Amino acid sequence: MTRFPHKAAKYLSSVSFALRQFLLAPFLYEKNSRIGRLFYDLEVLQRDFRSPLAALDLNALFEGSAPQQVTLFGYPLSLLRCFHRHRLAIMTPQELTFLAALVRVLNPKTIFEFGTGYGGTTANLVLNAPSDVRLFTICRSLWQTGLEEVDLVLGREQIQIIEADSLTFDFAPFSARMELVIVDAGHQYENIRSDTENALRMLKPGGIIVWHNYASNFPDVVRYLEHLAARLHLRHLRGTSIVLYQDSPNISASL
């Protein structure tokens, strides 16, 4: 049976992070997060952690090219406000740090995100991407948080927000154009299946897809990705709910 970290630990970690950010908010807009701390945190979290998917080894992935620091957006109350059907659905600090580091190393010029949410992940992606990046993000409607700092980042010209249903939207103009795709929208089986098929079609050769919420409280995401692993080489970042795929079997070779 698949074992996942107890969801209470994820809640406590996120609440602790949010409280720290709240206390520092008057003095902090952006903060630097050390990658070494990410490696340590994940090493602790993944002890005795088992999954049917292959493990993603951070050291092998980055092969010494991981940045020393990444920029993470300081959003004090977002982790306490944003819940999806009473389940915490947004990315943890460790997951955001990993994505930021991945973007720093890949330097993608094109990114597509399924599931804007309140815009926290979107903001962290663009803060760590090249200045000429084009980031497209789709959602039915933005979550309202009242966080002016997030709105300022989302207003940057590099970001195009598409307010539409990903189940019916025509993704043909994005075919084979994206270097990085984030799948983090609907968590029902049909949604994750449809978003993944569109993500695969829009991926450039050598591009990477990252899925979020591979966790026991999102059973349809788990079921779909474990089925998909029978035909695609998926890797799970132990200690998180992140799964990664690249169309080259040797991930580190292209980084």
Contacts in CASP RR format, 6 or more apart in sequence:
PFRMAT RR
TARGET T0000
AUTHOR 0000-0000-0000
METHOD contacts of the structure
MODEL  1
MTRFPHKAAKYLSSVSFALRQFLLAPFLYEKNSRIGRLFYDLEVLQRDFR
SPLAALDLNALFEGSAPQQVTLFGYPLSLLRCFHRHRLAIMTPQELTFLA
ALVRVLNPKTIFEFGTGYGGTTANLVLNAPSDVRLFTICRSLWQTGLEEV
DLVLGREQIQIIEADSLTFDFAPFSARMELVIVDAGHQYENIRSDTENAL
RMLKPGGIIVWHNYASNFPDVVRYLEHLAARLHLRHLRGTSIVLYQDSPN
ISASL
2 50 0 8 1.000
2 51 0 8 1.000
2 52 0 8 1.000
2 216 0 8 1.000
2 222 0 8 1.000
2 226 0 8 1.000
3 48 0 8 1.000
3 49 0 8 1.000
3 50 0 8 1.000
3 51 0 8 1.000
4 49 0 8 1.000
4 51 0 8 1.000
4 215 0 8 1.000
4 216 0 8 1.000
4 241 0 8 1.000
5 45 0 8 1.000
5 49 0 8 1.000
5 239 0 8 1.000
7 87 0 8 1.000
7 88 0 8 1.000
7 215 0 8 1.000
7 216 0 8 1.000
7 217 0 8 1.000
10 88 0 8 1.000
10 92 0 8 1.000
10 215 0 8 1.000
11 88 0 8 1.000
13 92 0 8 1.000
13 93 0 8 1.000
13 94 0 8 1.000
14 79 0 8 1.000
14 88 0 8 1.000
14 90 0 8 1.000
14 92 0 8 1.000
14 93 0 8 1.000
15 79 0 8 1.000
15 80 0 8 1.000
17 79 0 8 1.000
17 92 0 8 1.000
17 93 0 8 1.000
18 76 0 8 1.000
18 77 0 8 1.000
18 78 0 8 1.000
18 79 0 8 1.000
18 80 0 8 1.000
21 28 0 8 1.000
21 74 0 8 1.000
21 75 0 8 1.000
21 76 0 8 1.000
21 79 0 8 1.000
22 76 0 8 1.000
22 77 0 8 1.000
24 31 0 8 1.000
24 76 0 8 1.000
25 74 0 8 1.000
25 76 0 8 1.000
28 74 0 8 1.000
29 74 0 8 1.000
29 149 0 8 1.000
30 71 0 8 1.000
30 72 0 8 1.000
30 73 0 8 1.000
30 74 0 8 1.000
30 127 0 8 1.000
31 71 0 8 1.000
31 72 0 8 1.000
31 74 0 8 1.000
32 69 0 8 1.000
32 70 0 8 1.000
32 71 0 8 1.000
32 72 0 8 1.000
33 69 0 8 1.000
33 70 0 8 1.000
33 71 0 8 1.000
33 72 0 8 1.000
33 93 0 8 1.000
33 97 0 8 1.000
33 100 0 8 1.000
34 68 0 8 1.000
34 69 0 8 1.000
35 66 0 8 1.000
35 67 0 8 1.000
35 68 0 8 1.000
35 69 0 8 1.000
35 70 0 8 1.000
35 97 0 8 1.000
35 101 0 8 1.000
37 97 0 8 1.000
38 58 0 8 1.000
38 94 0 8 1.000
38 97 0 8 1.000
38 98 0 8 1.000
38 101 0 8 1.000
39 58 0 8 1.000
39 59 0 8 1.000
41 94 0 8 1.000
42 58 0 8 1.000
42 94 0 8 1.000
42 237 0 8 1.000
42 238 0 8 1.000
42 239 0 8 1.000
42 240 0 8 1.000
45 94 0 8 1.000
45 238 0 8 1.000
45 239 0 8 1.000
45 240 0 8 1.000
46 238 0 8 1.000
46 239 0 8 1.000
49 238 0 8 1.000
49 239 0 8 1.000
51 214 0 8 1.000
51 236 0 8 1.000
51 238 0 8 1.000
52 226 0 8 1.000
52 229 0 8 1.000
53 214 0 8 1.000
53 225 0 8 1.000
53 226 0 8 1.000
53 229 0 8 1.000
53 234 0 8 1.000
53 235 0 8 1.000
53 236 0 8 1.000
53 243 0 8 1.000
54 229 0 8 1.000
54 233 0 8 1.000
54 234 0 8 1.000
54 235 0 8 1.000
54 236 0 8 1.000
55 235 0 8 1.000
55 236 0 8 1.000
55 238 0 8 1.000
56 235 0 8 1.000
56 236 0 8 1.000
56 237 0 8 1.000
56 238 0 8 1.000
56 242 0 8 1.000
56 244 0 8 1.000
58 66 0 8 1.000
58 98 0 8 1.000
58 237 0 8 1.000
60 251 0 8 1.000
60 252 0 8 1.000
61 251 0 8 1.000
61 252 0 8 1.000
61 255 0 8 1.000
62 101 0 8 1.000
62 105 0 8 1.000
62 252 0 8 1.000
62 255 0 8 1.000
63 252 0 8 1.000
63 255 0 8 1.000
65 105 0 8 1.000
65 255 0 8 1.000
66 101 0 8 1.000
66 105 0 8 1.000
67 101 0 8 1.000
67 104 0 8 1.000
67 105 0 8 1.000
70 97 0 8 1.000
70 100 0 8 1.000
70 101 0 8 1.000
70 104 0 8 1.000
70 128 0 8 1.000
71 100 0 8 1.000
71 124 0 8 1.000
71 127 0 8 1.000
71 128 0 8 1.000
72 93 0 8 1.000
72 96 0 8 1.000
72 97 0 8 1.000
72 100 0 8 1.000
72 124 0 8 1.000
72 127 0 8 1.000
73 120 0 8 1.000
73 123 0 8 1.000
73 124 0 8 1.000
73 127 0 8 1.000
73 149 0 8 1.000
73 150 0 8 1.000
73 153 0 8 1.000
74 149 0 8 1.000
75 120 0 8 1.000
75 123 0 8 1.000
75 147 0 8 1.000
75 149 0 8 1.000
75 150 0 8 1.000
77 145 0 8 1.000
77 147 0 8 1.000
78 90 0 8 1.000
78 118 0 8 1.000
78 120 0 8 1.000
78 145 0 8 1.000
78 147 0 8 1.000
78 150 0 8 1.000
79 88 0 8 1.000
79 90 0 8 1.000
81 118 0 8 1.000
81 145 0 8 1.000
82 88 0 8 1.000
82 89 0 8 1.000
82 90 0 8 1.000
82 117 0 8 1.000
82 118 0 8 1.000
82 143 0 8 1.000
82 145 0 8 1.000
83 89 0 8 1.000
84 187 0 8 1.000
87 217 0 8 1.000
87 218 0 8 1.000
89 187 0 8 1.000
89 213 0 8 1.000
89 218 0 8 1.000
90 117 0 8 1.000
90 118 0 8 1.000
90 120 0 8 1.000
90 121 0 8 1.000
91 99 0 8 1.000
91 121 0 8 1.000
91 184 0 8 1.000
91 212 0 8 1.000
92 240 0 8 1.000
94 239 0 8 1.000
94 240 0 8 1.000
95 212 0 8 1.000
95 240 0 8 1.000
95 241 0 8 1.000
95 242 0 8 1.000
96 121 0 8 1.000
96 124 0 8 1.000
98 237 0 8 1.000
98 240 0 8 1.000
98 242 0 8 1.000
99 121 0 8 1.000
99 124 0 8 1.000
99 125 0 8 1.000
99 182 0 8 1.000
99 210 0 8 1.000
99 242 0 8 1.000
100 124 0 8 1.000
100 125 0 8 1.000
100 127 0 8 1.000
100 128 0 8 1.000
101 128 0 8 1.000
102 180 0 8 1.000
102 208 0 8 1.000
102 210 0 8 1.000
103 111 0 8 1.000
103 125 0 8 1.000
103 128 0 8 1.000
103 129 0 8 1.000
103 180 0 8 1.000
104 128 0 8 1.000
105 255 0 8 1.000
106 179 0 8 1.000
106 180 0 8 1.000
106 208 0 8 1.000
106 255 0 8 1.000
107 129 0 8 1.000
107 130 0 8 1.000
108 129 0 8 1.000
108 130 0 8 1.000
108 133 0 8 1.000
108 179 0 8 1.000
108 180 0 8 1.000
109 130 0 8 1.000
109 132 0 8 1.000
109 133 0 8 1.000
109 134 0 8 1.000
109 179 0 8 1.000
110 133 0 8 1.000
110 134 0 8 1.000
110 135 0 8 1.000
110 136 0 8 1.000
110 177 0 8 1.000
110 178 0 8 1.000
110 179 0 8 1.000
110 180 0 8 1.000
110 204 0 8 1.000
111 125 0 8 1.000
111 129 0 8 1.000
111 133 0 8 1.000
111 134 0 8 1.000
111 135 0 8 1.000
111 136 0 8 1.000
111 178 0 8 1.000
111 179 0 8 1.000
111 180 0 8 1.000
111 181 0 8 1.000
111 182 0 8 1.000
112 135 0 8 1.000
112 136 0 8 1.000
112 137 0 8 1.000
112 138 0 8 1.000
112 174 0 8 1.000
112 178 0 8 1.000
112 180 0 8 1.000
112 181 0 8 1.000
112 182 0 8 1.000
112 199 0 8 1.000
112 202 0 8 1.000
113 121 0 8 1.000
113 122 0 8 1.000
113 125 0 8 1.000
113 135 0 8 1.000
113 136 0 8 1.000
113 137 0 8 1.000
113 138 0 8 1.000
113 181 0 8 1.000
113 182 0 8 1.000
113 184 0 8 1.000
114 137 0 8 1.000
114 138 0 8 1.000
114 166 0 8 1.000
114 181 0 8 1.000
114 182 0 8 1.000
114 183 0 8 1.000
114 184 0 8 1.000
114 185 0 8 1.000
114 186 0 8 1.000
114 195 0 8 1.000
114 198 0 8 1.000
114 199 0 8 1.000
115 137 0 8 1.000
115 138 0 8 1.000
115 139 0 8 1.000
115 166 0 8 1.000
115 182 0 8 1.000
115 184 0 8 1.000
115 185 0 8 1.000
115 186 0 8 1.000
116 122 0 8 1.000
116 137 0 8 1.000
116 138 0 8 1.000
116 139 0 8 1.000
116 142 0 8 1.000
116 161 0 8 1.000
117 139 0 8 1.000
117 142 0 8 1.000
117 143 0 8 1.000
118 142 0 8 1.000
118 143 0 8 1.000
118 144 0 8 1.000
118 145 0 8 1.000
118 147 0 8 1.000
118 150 0 8 1.000
119 137 0 8 1.000
119 142 0 8 1.000
119 143 0 8 1.000
119 150 0 8 1.000
119 153 0 8 1.000
119 154 0 8 1.000
120 150 0 8 1.000
121 182 0 8 1.000
121 184 0 8 1.000
122 135 0 8 1.000
122 137 0 8 1.000
122 153 0 8 1.000
122 154 0 8 1.000
122 159 0 8 1.000
123 150 0 8 1.000
123 153 0 8 1.000
123 154 0 8 1.000
125 135 0 8 1.000
125 182 0 8 1.000
126 133 0 8 1.000
126 135 0 8 1.000
126 153 0 8 1.000
126 156 0 8 1.000
126 158 0 8 1.000
126 159 0 8 1.000
127 153 0 8 1.000
129 135 0 8 1.000
129 158 0 8 1.000
131 158 0 8 1.000
132 158 0 8 1.000
133 158 0 8 1.000
134 158 0 8 1.000
134 160 0 8 1.000
135 158 0 8 1.000
135 159 0 8 1.000
135 160 0 8 1.000
136 159 0 8 1.000
136 160 0 8 1.000
136 162 0 8 1.000
136 174 0 8 1.000
137 159 0 8 1.000
137 160 0 8 1.000
137 161 0 8 1.000
137 162 0 8 1.000
138 161 0 8 1.000
138 162 0 8 1.000
138 163 0 8 1.000
138 164 0 8 1.000
138 166 0 8 1.000
138 169 0 8 1.000
138 185 0 8 1.000
139 161 0 8 1.000
139 162 0 8 1.000
139 163 0 8 1.000
139 185 0 8 1.000
140 163 0 8 1.000
140 164 0 8 1.000
140 165 0 8 1.000
141 163 0 8 1.000
142 161 0 8 1.000
142 163 0 8 1.000
153 159 0 8 1.000
154 161 0 8 1.000
162 169 0 8 1.000
166 185 0 8 1.000
166 186 0 8 1.000
166 191 0 8 1.000
166 194 0 8 1.000
166 195 0 8 1.000
166 198 0 8 1.000
167 190 0 8 1.000
167 191 0 8 1.000
167 194 0 8 1.000
171 198 0 8 1.000
171 201 0 8 1.000
171 202 0 8 1.000
174 202 0 8 1.000
175 201 0 8 1.000
175 202 0 8 1.000
176 201 0 8 1.000
176 202 0 8 1.000
176 203 0 8 1.000
176 204 0 8 1.000
176 205 0 8 1.000
177 202 0 8 1.000
177 204 0 8 1.000
178 199 0 8 1.000
178 202 0 8 1.000
178 203 0 8 1.000
178 204 0 8 1.000
178 207 0 8 1.000
179 204 0 8 1.000
179 206 0 8 1.000
179 207 0 8 1.000
179 208 0 8 1.000
180 207 0 8 1.000
180 208 0 8 1.000
180 209 0 8 1.000
180 210 0 8 1.000
181 199 0 8 1.000
181 202 0 8 1.000
181 203 0 8 1.000
181 207 0 8 1.000
181 208 0 8 1.000
181 209 0 8 1.000
181 210 0 8 1.000
182 209 0 8 1.000
182 210 0 8 1.000
182 212 0 8 1.000
183 192 0 8 1.000
183 195 0 8 1.000
183 196 0 8 1.000
183 199 0 8 1.000
183 209 0 8 1.000
183 210 0 8 1.000
183 211 0 8 1.000
183 212 0 8 1.000
184 211 0 8 1.000
184 212 0 8 1.000
184 213 0 8 1.000
185 191 0 8 1.000
185 195 0 8 1.000
186 192 0 8 1.000
186 195 0 8 1.000
187 213 0 8 1.000
187 218 0 8 1.000
187 220 0 8 1.000
187 221 0 8 1.000
188 220 0 8 1.000
189 220 0 8 1.000
189 223 0 8 1.000
189 224 0 8 1.000
192 211 0 8 1.000
192 220 0 8 1.000
192 221 0 8 1.000
192 224 0 8 1.000
192 225 0 8 1.000
193 224 0 8 1.000
196 209 0 8 1.000
196 211 0 8 1.000
196 224 0 8 1.000
196 228 0 8 1.000
199 209 0 8 1.000
200 209 0 8 1.000
203 209 0 8 1.000
203 247 0 8 1.000
205 247 0 8 1.000
206 246 0 8 1.000
206 247 0 8 1.000
206 248 0 8 1.000
206 254 0 8 1.000
207 246 0 8 1.000
207 247 0 8 1.000
208 244 0 8 1.000
208 245 0 8 1.000
208 246 0 8 1.000
208 251 0 8 1.000
209 244 0 8 1.000
209 245 0 8 1.000
209 246 0 8 1.000
210 242 0 8 1.000
210 243 0 8 1.000
210 244 0 8 1.000
211 221 0 8 1.000
211 225 0 8 1.000
211 242 0 8 1.000
211 243 0 8 1.000
211 244 0 8 1.000
211 245 0 8 1.000
212 241 0 8 1.000
212 242 0 8 1.000
213 221 0 8 1.000
213 241 0 8 1.000
214 221 0 8 1.000
214 222 0 8 1.000
214 225 0 8 1.000
214 236 0 8 1.000
214 241 0 8 1.000
214 242 0 8 1.000
214 243 0 8 1.000
215 221 0 8 1.000
215 222 0 8 1.000
215 241 0 8 1.000
216 222 0 8 1.000
218 241 0 8 1.000
225 234 0 8 1.000
225 243 0 8 1.000
228 234 0 8 1.000
232 245 0 8 1.000
233 245 0 8 1.000
233 249 0 8 1.000
234 243 0 8 1.000
234 244 0 8 1.000
234 245 0 8 1.000
235 243 0 8 1.000
235 244 0 8 1.000
235 245 0 8 1.000
235 251 0 8 1.000
236 242 0 8 1.000
236 243 0 8 1.000
236 244 0 8 1.000
237 243 0 8 1.000
237 244 0 8 1.000
244 251 0 8 1.000
246 254 0 8 1.000
248 254 0 8 1.000
END
